């Protein structure tokens, strides 16, 4: 048993011994005997072979309580990385179960001088203040959406564990990533339509509603490329929807593009952009937002408010690669779909719970023609 646990146990034992003198004395009379007793089952240390069991009886107040900047951790056995309220990052305070996401989307954490400090959030979507201020402002507004977009792009200066308002398609549970879902949570909350909440009556998001479907296609500017050259790959969506209608209402989308194949060398992603094209899905919309992360191969785009009616084939984004000098073989560039949450590709309709399904993806296949002369 560690020193701080030993001291803790001695303190509890002392408290139990002092409590009788503070409140009452053992009583007896006639055939009745009301003497002091203790419940000892399960206490102490038991050993056998290579196994050791440390047990404690009665731990009704176990758990963590927080209010303002104060934290109370109850129970005889306090576990987890912040057992002694020490930390190196905010994640040490917020993610005690090691799941990669904050344990409570309604608590904001900060590690100050190696000490965990928490603040209760008014809204799950409150991810920081205006102009990049990391401190909460008790509102869900544009500032929170921008925190999510900046974090997605890899430029966030605040603790990433706090930039998580919930999961994709309106799910209230945090997913451990800052992405399009968090921006939409903030914008939906600002509009007064958010179903997730903090306090005594936390909301439960409705089930996603499928409003349409698309097929995603990656198209390379050429099928043969030489080492040292640049390659442009554009991503398109072929729109489908229920009842065989060739349109669907789109508010936002997130793409993740990956590379496989090749017998050597690599295709290095050097740029992601949205070109000025008439077939751009949000072409002509004045209030579109975008974010790009070359390091992760991801991008997102959406509308702060409203939606557009997309028909036929629409353009989504352009990915540019540099072919390494030692590249050889055949490479496949495809939209990563139905993978881990970190690699999510998803499209959203007018409401954040409106799902536009990705029915299939068609990759671009590129052959390395020959080595440079």
Secondary structure, 3 states (H helix, E strand, C coil): CCHHHHHHHHHHHHHHHHHHHHHCCCEEECCEEECCCCCCCCCEEEEECCEEEEECCCCCCCEEEEECCEEEEECCCCCCCCCCCECCCCHHHHCCCCCCCCCCCCEEEEEECCEEEEEECCCCCCCCCHHHCCCCCCCCCHHHHHHHHHHHCCCCCCCHHHCCCCCHHHCCCCCCCCCHHHHHHHHHHHCCCCCCCCCCCCCCCCCCEEEEEEEEEEEECCCEECCCCEEEEEEEEEEECHHHCCEEEECEEEEEEEEEECCECCEEEEEEECCCCCCECCCCCCCEEEEEECCCCEEEEEECCCCEEEECEEEEEEEEEEECCCCECEEEEEECCCCCHHHCCEEECCCCCEEEEEEEEECEEEEECCCCC
